[in-house]
Every structure is written in C-alpha cells, then in structure tokens.
Amino acid sequence: MSTGSYDASRAAIDEVVQNAHTEAEKLNAYTHRVMCLMSEKGEYGKGAEMGIEILRNYGMDIPISPTKAVMAKAEMKFKVALRNRPISYLSTLPIEDDALLALCQQIDIC
C-alpha cells in the first residue's frame, strides 16, 4: 500500500471519529487507526501502547509493564470465570461482534 493510501485512510478514520454517533462507532474507528499505524510503519510497540490507552478510555486498566502480582491476579480472575472448565470451553462460546474485543485481539491481550 502506498503512503497516499495510508494518508487517505487516516483522514477517513478521523472523519468517522468526528461523526460517530455511538461509542462503539468511535471504538471501531480507533481500532482501525491502531491497525493502520502498525501496518504502515510496523510500529507494533507504539500501536500496542495506543491500543492500551484507548482501552483505558473505555474503563479497562491494562498496565504496560505488569508485575507478577498483577499477572497472578489476572490469572486467578480467569480461572474463576472459567469455573473449573478447561480453556477449550471458550471455543464453544458464540463469537461476539464487539469492537472492544476486536481491539483487544489486535494488541494481543485477549
């Protein structure tokens, strides 16, 4: 993709953010903004940081450098949520069309 295509993409994304009627529409545009940055420049670290900042704006507090205690707490929450079922149980759940989940998946936190 040429630089001009990325410039046009960024302009279109900015327009979507400005004209969004719902938070879900804005979040979808933010997701594409992060993907555009990572695709154009290969700046995956910066893209991950941008994604984490966007998630913070939506109430998800994800530390950039988690401690062992933070990781242990997250693992415990995950195990409680699974209720002694194997992780393979997740494959039986219906797929959600959720912009927040899509952003999480793009920055590899889900």
MARZA-856435 format. One line per 5 residues: number of its first residue (from 1); their letters; for each residue x, y, z of C-alpha. Coordinates in nm, 4 decimals, always signed. Example, Ala and Ser with C-alpha at 12.3 -4.5 7.8 and 13.67 -1.06 7.14 Angstrom:
2
1	as	+1.2300,-0.4500,+0.7800; +1.3670,-0.1060,+0.7140 $
//
This chain:
110
1	mstgs	+0.0000,+0.0000,+0.0000; +0.1374,+0.3443,-0.0857; +0.1801,+0.6234,+0.1677; -0.1026,+0.8118,-0.0021; -0.3393,+0.5262,+0.0725 $
6	ydasr	-0.2472,+0.5429,+0.4405; -0.2940,+0.9190,+0.4397; -0.6405,+0.8753,+0.2897; -0.7171,+0.6008,+0.5425; -0.6139,+0.8193,+0.8363 $
11	aaide	-0.8244,+1.1075,+0.7047; -1.1273,+0.8795,+0.6657; -1.0753,+0.7358,+1.0157; -1.0560,+1.0861,+1.1644; -1.3800,+1.1762,+0.9879 $
16	vvqna	-1.5515,+0.8659,+1.1267; -1.4365,+0.9546,+1.4805; -1.5699,+1.3109,+1.4437; -1.9051,+1.1972,+1.3039; -1.9570,+0.8858,+1.5164 $
21	hteae	-2.2978,+0.8621,+1.6809; -2.2076,+0.5932,+1.9318; -1.9075,+0.4931,+2.1398; -1.8982,+0.1627,+1.9506; -1.8538,+0.3503,+1.6208 $
26	klnay	-1.5694,+0.5538,+1.7701; -1.4058,+0.2433,+1.9113; -1.4255,+0.0727,+1.5742; -1.2530,+0.3729,+1.4138; -0.9856,+0.3758,+1.6861 $
31	thrvm	-0.9225,+0.0070,+1.6167; -0.8608,+0.0855,+1.2515; -0.6352,+0.3772,+1.3496; -0.4143,+0.1400,+1.5509; -0.4122,-0.1201,+1.2732 $
36	clmse	-0.3205,+0.1467,+1.0165; -0.0250,+0.2621,+1.2275; +0.1045,-0.0885,+1.2762; +0.0542,-0.1858,+0.9120; +0.2067,+0.1289,+0.7631 $
41	kgeyg	+0.5134,+0.1693,+0.9807; +0.5470,-0.1642,+1.1563; +0.5397,+0.0203,+1.4884; +0.3785,-0.2611,+1.6834; +0.5004,-0.1394,+2.0221 $
46	kgaem	+0.3578,+0.2075,+1.9612; +0.0386,+0.0509,+1.8272; +0.0059,-0.1627,+2.1406; +0.0584,+0.1417,+2.3618; -0.2016,+0.3363,+2.1619 $
51	gieil	-0.4448,+0.0448,+2.1908; -0.3921,+0.0221,+2.5665; -0.4560,+0.3958,+2.6009; -0.7791,+0.3633,+2.4011; -0.8878,+0.0739,+2.6227 $
56	rnygm	-0.8168,+0.2871,+2.9309; -1.0590,+0.5451,+2.7926; -1.3185,+0.2674,+2.7942; -1.2535,+0.1654,+3.1543; -1.0045,-0.1181,+3.1011 $
61	dipis	-0.6904,-0.0592,+3.3051; -0.4110,-0.2598,+3.1473; -0.0598,-0.1954,+3.2781; +0.2133,-0.1515,+3.0187; +0.4636,-0.3415,+3.2349 $
66	ptkav	+0.2584,-0.5721,+3.4595; +0.4132,-0.7059,+3.7779; +0.3999,-1.0713,+3.8812; +0.1272,-0.9802,+4.1320; -0.0855,-0.8192,+3.8596 $
71	makae	-0.0415,-1.1241,+3.6367; -0.1294,-1.3625,+3.9219; -0.4454,-1.1630,+3.9959; -0.5488,-1.1683,+3.6285; -0.4844,-1.5421,+3.6069 $
76	mkfkv	-0.6976,-1.6011,+3.9172; -0.9855,-1.3958,+3.7714; -0.9599,-1.6001,+3.4531; -0.9733,-1.9295,+3.6416; -1.2722,-1.8141,+3.8464 $
81	alrnr	-1.4513,-1.7059,+3.5278; -1.3921,-2.0491,+3.3733; -1.5418,-2.2180,+3.6827; -1.3127,-2.5243,+3.6688; -1.3793,-2.5793,+3.2979 $
86	pisyl	-1.0861,-2.6328,+3.0613; -0.9719,-2.3438,+2.8448; -1.1063,-2.5360,+2.5430; -1.4542,-2.4467,+2.6760; -1.4055,-2.0995,+2.5282 $
91	stlpi	-1.4247,-2.2474,+2.1782; -1.7862,-2.3493,+2.2440; -1.8991,-1.9941,+2.3143; -2.0599,-1.7850,+2.0382; -1.8375,-1.5280,+1.8706 $
96	eddal	-1.9270,-1.1733,+1.9672; -1.9148,-0.8841,+1.7222; -1.7616,-0.6438,+1.9692; -1.5324,-0.3551,+1.8756; -1.3648,-0.3581,+2.2180 $
101	lalcq	-1.2902,-0.7289,+2.1859; -1.1558,-0.6718,+1.8349; -0.9176,-0.4065,+1.9659; -0.8042,-0.6339,+2.2473; -0.7318,-0.9081,+1.9967 $
106	qidic	-0.5341,-0.6730,+1.7746; -0.2965,-0.5886,+2.0583; -0.2840,-0.9498,+2.1786; -0.4293,-0.9073,+2.5257; -0.7293,-1.1355,+2.4837 $
//
